Each structure stands twice: as C-alpha cells, then as structure tokens.
Amino acid sequence: MTPLSNHETRSSWLGFVAGLVVLDASLSFSSLWPTPGIRWTGQLSVECAVLLAGLALAWHLRGRPAAWVLRLLAVVWTVLALGRYAAVTSTALFGRDINLYWDSRHFSAVGAMLARVASPLELAGVALAIVGVPLAVYALLRWALGRVSQALARDTTRRALAGACLVVVALFTAERLTMQPDATPIIPSPISSTYLRQAGMVADILVGRDGQSLGEGPATPTDLSALGGADVLVVFVESYGAVTYDRPAFAQALESRRVLFEEQTHASGLDVVSGFVVSPTFGGSSWLAHVSFLTGIEVKDESTNVRLMAQKRRTLVTALGGHGYRTVAVMPGLQEYWPEGAFYGFDRIYDTQQLAYTGPSFGWWPIPDQFALAQLDHLELARKDRAPVFAFLPTTSTHAVQPDAAVSGVVGAHADAAAVRRGRVPESMGRAARLAQSGAELRALDRLRAGDARRLRRPAANA
C-alpha cells in the first residue's frame, strides 16, 4: 500500500471526523422550538455507536464493505433520520408523539387543501422538497459512511472507535437502568424504538388489542326544562384557550372586547359566565376535543376516536334532539365528506357548499367566521315558528397568526357579516383577514349575541 502524504492524511482524518459528526448528529438532533428547525447539541446516539462498532467488526472479519452495503446502510439511516425529525418536531410543535397509522389518514386532506390554496410555484416547491430532501439526506449520509469506512482500514482506528462505541453503549445501558421516570436522558432514545412502537400500535389496531374499554360515558340529563326552550349554541373558537387569559399581552388586547361583550349581554337580559376545562389535545387534532365534549368520553388519541366512532353512542346532539331540538352543525372548513356527522346524529350539516359563500378567500379556509355566524343566524335562528336549535360551530379564521391592533381594527371595521354574505368585501380584505386576531371573532360574536338576544331568550315553538 502506498503511504499517504501529510496532506492526504490530514484530509482523510478531517473526512473521518466530519463523517462521524454527520452520522451521530443525524440521529441525535433536537427541535429548535418554536420553529420546525433542528439543532445538534453534541449528544451521542447509541444507534450510531452500534453502527460504527458493526462497521469496525465487519472490516476486521471480512475487509472493506462492498459499495452496495454502504448504499443500503445509507438508505436505512435516511429512514431513521427522517423518523427522528418527525418525532422531535411533532413533540415540540404539537405537544404529542406522531402516530404514523392515524396521522397518515390526514395526508390526503392536507394535500387537497394545499392544492386549493397554494400557487403552482408553491406546489412545485413542495413536490421538489418531498423528493429532494430525502435524496439530499441520503447523499450526505452515503458520503459520511464512505469517509468513515475508508478510515477504518487502519487497525488502530478500528480498535479505538470500537472501544469508544462500546463505552457509549455501556453508558446508555447504565443511564436507562438508573434514570428516573420523568428525567431527561443525556443519550437520546433510539429512533428505531419509535418505529418498533409504531409497528406495535398498528398491530394492536389491526388485531383489536388497541386499549381498554371506553366505558359507558356520563348519563345525559332527561329533564331539560331549565333551558326553557332556549337555543343552545356551542362555538369552538379554535386555537385560543386559557392562554388568552393567562398571558398579559393577550388579556390586555382582548379586555375591552370582553367588557363590551359582557355589557351587551347584560343589556339584552342575559348573563355570561366563564370557566375552564382541560382539553384532551394540544397543538392540533381539535376534533378530539369536539368528540370529548359531545360524548363526555375523554378522547386523547386518534385510535380511541376511531373506536368510539365505530360504536353507536348517545351524544349531546342526540340527547337534545330527543327533546325536540333541531340539531345543526355549521362547518365553514368542511370541504369533504364528514362521517363523524352521522355518529353525532345532526339533523343538518352545513359545509362550505351549503353555506354558499361567494366573497374573497380568507386564507387556508376561504370562509370567514363572521360569515359562518351570520349564515347560522340567517338559515336557522331567524326562522319563525321553529323548534329550538342546538348548533355546533368550530371556527376556522382564528387558526391564523395574530397581527398588530391596526390590522385587527381594519378587519373589525369592515368585516360586516351581512356585507360578507352579499360578497361585498374588498378583495384586499383577504390579506388582512389571514392575519385577523381573535378580537375580530369576538366582534362577530358580539354582534350575533346582541342582535339575537331576544330571539335566543324567547322559548321557540315546537316543530
């Protein structure tokens, strides 16, 4: 073997070290919260230690690994690295672990939403990223494996690296045996265990071993005379909760609207009270909060949700329907078939087509909440000689990010619900409404509540 020059030796060692860093960092990085970015803090991956020890052993027993072996290892490592990204990003941004089986059911809906709202250039960029990112990760990992494998040709390097890897494995084992349940590990959990856990969940679902009995749920009241035939409106103001009270900046921005809302309510002869409940979900999957509220059964994951939907259950919807209420769901974000509607037992479901909105698009979901509330009034509450109404409405516009007060004021001043229904909102409002904060939603609720207070208070005739 021809001895290497000093320059070649230096380059070989630099490539070896860089390869080690790439292989380790690809399975030990963490999330750069609150962004989808990542960072590496120097943590050691036990999977990387096992891989390197295996490479050193293969060199010792059989010599240089074939190129196809390194390519196969790079493919497997790419899958592990992408899984690591999905796992740490899901936990950081959504507050829950990813569930490949249930979360994958929503990929088509997300794709359809992107196809409706994104420009062709943006769609091309997404398609390019879906294909290009895995290929780029693979190319980087294949290069790293090549540099490390090349350095392992030296016997001293193999021995030193194998020894270091065994130390890492020993430290990982000792840490897991002595670690407290709530402690944060120094050596991150292997992503291969996440894939095994996902496979186990899929197997449990397919063979019916997915969890305990759901139970009967709470008993629904049989006497609703205290309602006096009043309408019951359940409006989920999506993406906002206790944080609007707990954070001073949000609480101060909304204080005047809440005071006005209370004054208008009292002037109409009504009362308003506030309370807090713990949501079963955070950072997404709001339908789990909906089903928990409407059934009284805590649903924290999609597996439990699907099992519940497969059963015939008494819900708040069917309970009120059994007492003469007309039950409706107003779904401004619904653009596809909604099988959950049959489970709940609604008399009528208003989706995007039936709401018949013809104004400018307001971001991801084209229908603004002011219009949806106005249509609820127009189509159901304003009718004469009707049964009392139970209405369920999850908002969509409040998913948007929050602007400064000036933009919110523009939205509040111009987004009159009746004008929106007639399609008379300027096209420029679409840009402003994408940034509308919850103050605009409270204004719409104020107008609806104040304008319909007498109608909401009056017992309606039975159908």
Secondary structure, 3 states (H helix, E strand, C coil): CCCCCHHHHHHHHHHHHHHHHHHHHCCCCEECCCCCCEECCCCCCHHHHHHHHHHHHHHHHHCCCCHHHHHHHHHHHHHHHHHHHHHHHHHHHHCCCCCHHHHHHHHHHHHHHHHHHCCHHHHHHHHHHHHHHHHHHHHHHHHHHHHHHHHCCCHHHHHHHHHHHHHHHHHHHHHHHHCCCCCCCCCCCCHHHHHHHHHHHHHHHHHCCCCCCCCCCCCCCCCCHHHCCCCEEEEECCCCCCHHHHCHHHHHHHHHHHHHHHHHHHHCCCCCCCCCCCCCCCCCCCHHHHHHHHHCCCCCCHHHHHHHHCCCCCCHHHHHHCCCCEEEEECCCCCCCCCHHHHHCCCEEECHHHHCCCCCCCCCCCCCHHHHHHHHHHHHHCCCCCCCEEEEEECCHHHCCCCCHHHHHHHHHHCCHHHHHCCCCCCCHHHHHCCCCHHHHHHHHHHHHHHCHHHHHCCCCCC
